Amino acid sequence: QVQLVESGGGWVQAGGSLGLTCVASGRTFSPYSMGWFRQYPGKEREFVAAITWIGGNTHFADSVKGRFTISRDNAKNTVGLQMNSLKREDTAVYYCAHRTRPGYTRAELASWAQYDYWGQGTQVTVSS
């Protein structure tokens, strides 16, 4: 089992910034990639960003490219998501996810079904 705990969510005005952190633990922690997804009420999880654990290759959803950055600390098993120039449309519950299976195509990194462990989520609310 892998445990993922997100933190850093909150309330911010449009145009502002917010940083999220995911801390991973567990005996079976061994990701090929780590990702961030978000979810709106009544919708399936939507891809935000991903990073491969060894190479640090990143991929972003078009909706956040240029505004969000993803990072990881392999020694501390943490993943960050820095969100800048936030928009009202960014309001969602954000989830950290662990992916064991290898594969670094955009489709593999961006599919929620490819990930096998999830955090409980942290709420991000952007107001205008």
Contacts in CASP RR format, 6 or more apart in sequence:
PFRMAT RR
TARGET T0000
AUTHOR 0000-0000-0000
METHOD contacts of the structure
MODEL  1
QVQLVESGGGWVQAGGSLGLTCVASGRTFSPYSMGWFRQYPGKEREFVAA
ITWIGGNTHFADSVKGRFTISRDNAKNTVGLQMNSLKREDTAVYYCAHRT
RPGYTRAELASWAQYDYWGQGTQVTVSS
1 26 0 8 1.000
1 27 0 8 1.000
1 28 0 8 1.000
1 117 0 8 1.000
2 24 0 8 1.000
2 25 0 8 1.000
2 26 0 8 1.000
2 28 0 8 1.000
2 29 0 8 1.000
2 98 0 8 1.000
2 116 0 8 1.000
2 117 0 8 1.000
3 24 0 8 1.000
3 25 0 8 1.000
3 26 0 8 1.000
3 117 0 8 1.000
3 119 0 8 1.000
4 22 0 8 1.000
4 23 0 8 1.000
4 24 0 8 1.000
4 96 0 8 1.000
4 97 0 8 1.000
4 98 0 8 1.000
4 117 0 8 1.000
4 118 0 8 1.000
4 119 0 8 1.000
5 22 0 8 1.000
5 23 0 8 1.000
5 96 0 8 1.000
5 119 0 8 1.000
5 120 0 8 1.000
6 20 0 8 1.000
6 21 0 8 1.000
6 22 0 8 1.000
6 94 0 8 1.000
6 95 0 8 1.000
6 96 0 8 1.000
6 119 0 8 1.000
6 120 0 8 1.000
6 121 0 8 1.000
6 122 0 8 1.000
7 20 0 8 1.000
7 21 0 8 1.000
7 22 0 8 1.000
7 23 0 8 1.000
7 122 0 8 1.000
8 18 0 8 1.000
8 19 0 8 1.000
8 20 0 8 1.000
8 21 0 8 1.000
8 122 0 8 1.000
9 18 0 8 1.000
9 19 0 8 1.000
9 20 0 8 1.000
9 94 0 8 1.000
9 122 0 8 1.000
9 123 0 8 1.000
9 124 0 8 1.000
10 18 0 8 1.000
10 122 0 8 1.000
10 123 0 8 1.000
10 124 0 8 1.000
10 125 0 8 1.000
11 125 0 8 1.000
11 127 0 8 1.000
12 18 0 8 1.000
12 86 0 8 1.000
12 124 0 8 1.000
12 125 0 8 1.000
12 126 0 8 1.000
12 127 0 8 1.000
13 86 0 8 1.000
13 126 0 8 1.000
13 127 0 8 1.000
13 128 0 8 1.000
14 86 0 8 1.000
14 87 0 8 1.000
14 88 0 8 1.000
14 126 0 8 1.000
14 127 0 8 1.000
14 128 0 8 1.000
15 84 0 8 1.000
15 85 0 8 1.000
15 86 0 8 1.000
15 87 0 8 1.000
15 126 0 8 1.000
16 84 0 8 1.000
16 85 0 8 1.000
16 86 0 8 1.000
16 126 0 8 1.000
17 82 0 8 1.000
17 83 0 8 1.000
17 84 0 8 1.000
17 85 0 8 1.000
17 86 0 8 1.000
18 83 0 8 1.000
18 86 0 8 1.000
18 124 0 8 1.000
19 80 0 8 1.000
19 81 0 8 1.000
19 82 0 8 1.000
19 83 0 8 1.000
20 36 0 8 1.000
20 80 0 8 1.000
20 81 0 8 1.000
20 82 0 8 1.000
20 83 0 8 1.000
20 94 0 8 1.000
20 96 0 8 1.000
20 122 0 8 1.000
20 124 0 8 1.000
21 78 0 8 1.000
21 79 0 8 1.000
21 80 0 8 1.000
21 81 0 8 1.000
22 34 0 8 1.000
22 36 0 8 1.000
22 78 0 8 1.000
22 79 0 8 1.000
22 80 0 8 1.000
22 81 0 8 1.000
22 96 0 8 1.000
22 119 0 8 1.000
23 77 0 8 1.000
23 78 0 8 1.000
24 31 0 8 1.000
24 34 0 8 1.000
24 77 0 8 1.000
24 78 0 8 1.000
24 79 0 8 1.000
24 96 0 8 1.000
24 98 0 8 1.000
25 77 0 8 1.000
29 77 0 8 1.000
29 98 0 8 1.000
30 100 0 8 1.000
31 53 0 8 1.000
31 98 0 8 1.000
31 99 0 8 1.000
31 100 0 8 1.000
32 52 0 8 1.000
32 53 0 8 1.000
32 99 0 8 1.000
32 100 0 8 1.000
32 101 0 8 1.000
32 102 0 8 1.000
32 103 0 8 1.000
32 104 0 8 1.000
33 50 0 8 1.000
33 51 0 8 1.000
33 52 0 8 1.000
33 53 0 8 1.000
33 99 0 8 1.000
33 103 0 8 1.000
33 104 0 8 1.000
33 109 0 8 1.000
34 50 0 8 1.000
34 51 0 8 1.000
34 53 0 8 1.000
34 72 0 8 1.000
34 79 0 8 1.000
34 96 0 8 1.000
34 97 0 8 1.000
34 98 0 8 1.000
34 99 0 8 1.000
35 48 0 8 1.000
35 49 0 8 1.000
35 50 0 8 1.000
35 51 0 8 1.000
35 70 0 8 1.000
35 79 0 8 1.000
35 96 0 8 1.000
35 97 0 8 1.000
35 98 0 8 1.000
35 99 0 8 1.000
35 109 0 8 1.000
35 115 0 8 1.000
36 48 0 8 1.000
36 49 0 8 1.000
36 50 0 8 1.000
36 70 0 8 1.000
36 79 0 8 1.000
36 80 0 8 1.000
36 81 0 8 1.000
36 94 0 8 1.000
36 95 0 8 1.000
36 96 0 8 1.000
36 97 0 8 1.000
37 45 0 8 1.000
37 46 0 8 1.000
37 47 0 8 1.000
37 48 0 8 1.000
37 94 0 8 1.000
37 95 0 8 1.000
37 97 0 8 1.000
37 112 0 8 1.000
37 115 0 8 1.000
38 45 0 8 1.000
38 46 0 8 1.000
38 48 0 8 1.000
38 90 0 8 1.000
38 92 0 8 1.000
38 93 0 8 1.000
38 94 0 8 1.000
38 95 0 8 1.000
38 124 0 8 1.000
39 45 0 8 1.000
39 46 0 8 1.000
39 92 0 8 1.000
39 93 0 8 1.000
39 95 0 8 1.000
40 46 0 8 1.000
40 91 0 8 1.000
40 92 0 8 1.000
44 112 0 8 1.000
45 95 0 8 1.000
45 112 0 8 1.000
46 61 0 8 1.000
46 92 0 8 1.000
47 61 0 8 1.000
47 109 0 8 1.000
47 110 0 8 1.000
47 111 0 8 1.000
47 112 0 8 1.000
48 60 0 8 1.000
48 61 0 8 1.000
48 64 0 8 1.000
48 68 0 8 1.000
48 81 0 8 1.000
48 94 0 8 1.000
49 58 0 8 1.000
49 59 0 8 1.000
49 60 0 8 1.000
49 61 0 8 1.000
49 64 0 8 1.000
49 68 0 8 1.000
49 69 0 8 1.000
49 70 0 8 1.000
49 81 0 8 1.000
50 58 0 8 1.000
50 59 0 8 1.000
50 70 0 8 1.000
50 99 0 8 1.000
50 109 0 8 1.000
50 110 0 8 1.000
51 57 0 8 1.000
51 58 0 8 1.000
51 59 0 8 1.000
51 70 0 8 1.000
51 71 0 8 1.000
51 72 0 8 1.000
51 79 0 8 1.000
52 58 0 8 1.000
52 104 0 8 1.000
52 109 0 8 1.000
53 72 0 8 1.000
53 74 0 8 1.000
54 74 0 8 1.000
56 72 0 8 1.000
57 104 0 8 1.000
58 70 0 8 1.000
59 106 0 8 1.000
59 109 0 8 1.000
59 110 0 8 1.000
60 66 0 8 1.000
60 68 0 8 1.000
60 70 0 8 1.000
61 110 0 8 1.000
63 89 0 8 1.000
64 83 0 8 1.000
64 90 0 8 1.000
67 83 0 8 1.000
67 84 0 8 1.000
67 85 0 8 1.000
67 86 0 8 1.000
68 81 0 8 1.000
68 82 0 8 1.000
68 83 0 8 1.000
68 84 0 8 1.000
69 81 0 8 1.000
69 82 0 8 1.000
69 84 0 8 1.000
70 79 0 8 1.000
70 80 0 8 1.000
70 81 0 8 1.000
70 82 0 8 1.000
71 79 0 8 1.000
71 80 0 8 1.000
71 82 0 8 1.000
72 78 0 8 1.000
72 79 0 8 1.000
72 80 0 8 1.000
73 79 0 8 1.000
79 96 0 8 1.000
81 94 0 8 1.000
83 90 0 8 1.000
83 124 0 8 1.000
86 124 0 8 1.000
86 126 0 8 1.000
87 126 0 8 1.000
88 126 0 8 1.000
88 127 0 8 1.000
88 128 0 8 1.000
89 126 0 8 1.000
90 124 0 8 1.000
90 126 0 8 1.000
91 124 0 8 1.000
91 125 0 8 1.000
91 126 0 8 1.000
92 123 0 8 1.000
92 124 0 8 1.000
93 121 0 8 1.000
93 122 0 8 1.000
93 123 0 8 1.000
93 124 0 8 1.000
94 121 0 8 1.000
94 122 0 8 1.000
94 123 0 8 1.000
94 124 0 8 1.000
95 118 0 8 1.000
95 119 0 8 1.000
95 120 0 8 1.000
95 121 0 8 1.000
96 118 0 8 1.000
96 119 0 8 1.000
96 121 0 8 1.000
97 112 0 8 1.000
97 115 0 8 1.000
97 117 0 8 1.000
97 118 0 8 1.000
97 119 0 8 1.000
98 115 0 8 1.000
98 116 0 8 1.000
98 117 0 8 1.000
98 118 0 8 1.000
99 109 0 8 1.000
99 114 0 8 1.000
99 115 0 8 1.000
99 116 0 8 1.000
100 116 0 8 1.000
101 108 0 8 1.000
101 114 0 8 1.000
101 116 0 8 1.000
103 109 0 8 1.000
108 114 0 8 1.000
END
